[in-house]
């Protein structure tokens, strides 16, 4: 990952006409294996026969390890929860120590389905010509190509982006997080910088601020401003939605062509120190903030 300064610059402001300004933007130790003591057996003592027990099924793992891999708690704590009856496998409470499960089994911890892999969260500053579908047109590539080296987990993009949209895109293997930020009703704000084919009329800016009826739905924005020291075709817009199509439709409804959409903030996350095309893992505090957003 790169640690360079970001060249993408925009921040939300407080006024309608001039609030936006461009700114500069391990794993644990290996287990210790003790050497066998030379006094463990007498020289003339025959070796014990090997156990006839079959080797473990490679498609199965111990239940406490399954829980630990999900990131909920340590194996030792998982044993306590198992004994307490907090864990179900395929709908049945399991309290047996050493119980083995398949990766295809449905495991519930306190009534919530879990998966045997640690939840990971990767933030990408998406460049042009990459889409979440990868099939928008010949020559467009999938955004997954940009974060493929981040994790072995099956990371999914949170929401959709076409090849012309740039900016912040979150990836995770946390299905609850994906659902949280793709449902229509959201609480967290996103800021977009929009470039139009012509200057946005002030009366149209006011119309957008008051709310527009688009396809029989009232579309509201939290804030819309001209970007300070830029042409009136450069607009900053703050909304709850993570659906970029909605952002485009607002301006197209008023007969403007949208040349560019750049997501500059996403639920409190920013592009600071994240150059275009680079990615980084979220910090523990950022993950907590997202879950509470």
MOVEN-V980956 format. One line per field, one symbol per residue. burial: 1 if it has 16 or more other ideal C-beta (glycine too) atoms within 10 Angstrom, else 0. A space follows every 50 residues. Layout:
BEGIN
burial->???
END
This chain:
BEGIN
burial->00000101011110000011010010000000000000000000000000 00000000001111011111010000011011000111100001000001 10000011100001111011111111100111000000010011011001 10101111111111111111111100110110000101111111110001 00011001100100000010101111110100111111111111011111 1011010100111111101110011101110100011001000
END
